[in-house]
């Protein structure tokens, strides 16, 4: 009975390790996708601000 409990705990531990590795990998991937997307957005916003026609601006 003791070895069944130890074996069950070992299986649960390995399952948590695998799930943790997968979740960690996905979290890193999502982080870097967000960083790259933010950089592209800021670059596009800066390009649009520089290239905008001054006649389109609101008059104060």
VMD Tcl script that draws the C-alpha trace (Angstrom):
set ca {
  {0.00 0.00 0.00}
  {2.89 2.35 0.79}
  {4.38 1.97 -2.69}
  {1.02 2.70 -4.33}
  {0.83 6.00 -2.47}
  {4.43 6.87 -3.33}
  {3.82 5.93 -6.98}
  {0.63 8.01 -7.09}
  {2.41 11.02 -5.61}
  {5.23 10.59 -8.12}
  {2.77 10.53 -11.04}
  {1.01 13.65 -9.72}
  {4.38 15.40 -9.26}
  {5.48 14.58 -12.83}
  {2.12 15.77 -14.17}
  {2.49 19.10 -12.35}
  {6.03 19.48 -13.68}
  {4.89 18.93 -17.27}
  {1.91 21.29 -16.93}
  {4.14 23.92 -15.31}
  {6.67 23.70 -18.12}
  {3.99 24.06 -20.80}
  {2.30 26.99 -19.03}
  {5.67 28.68 -18.49}
  {6.56 28.32 -22.16}
  {3.19 29.73 -23.24}
  {3.53 32.66 -20.81}
  {6.96 33.54 -22.23}
  {5.65 33.28 -25.79}
  {2.66 35.52 -25.07}
  {4.95 38.05 -23.34}
  {7.29 38.33 -26.34}
  {4.39 38.51 -28.80}
  {2.99 41.41 -26.74}
  {6.39 43.15 -26.70}
  {6.79 42.84 -30.48}
  {3.18 43.91 -31.09}
  {3.61 46.95 -28.84}
  {6.77 47.93 -30.70}
  {5.04 47.64 -34.05}
  {2.09 49.66 -32.78}
  {4.32 52.43 -31.43}
  {6.30 52.49 -34.67}
  {3.14 52.75 -36.76}
  {1.76 55.50 -34.51}
  {5.00 57.46 -34.75}
  {5.11 57.03 -38.53}
  {1.50 58.19 -38.82}
  {2.15 61.20 -36.61}
  {5.19 62.23 -38.62}
  {3.57 61.73 -42.02}
  {0.21 63.28 -41.14}
  {-0.92 66.26 -43.15}
  {-0.97 69.45 -41.10}
  {-4.22 70.51 -42.79}
  {-6.01 67.60 -41.09}
  {-5.24 68.85 -37.59}
  {-7.99 70.43 -35.53}
  {-7.84 74.18 -35.12}
  {-7.84 75.45 -31.56}
}
mol new
graphics top color blue
foreach p $ca { graphics top sphere $p radius 0.5 }
foreach p [lrange $ca 0 end-1] q [lrange $ca 1 end] { graphics top cylinder $p $q radius 0.2 }
display resetview
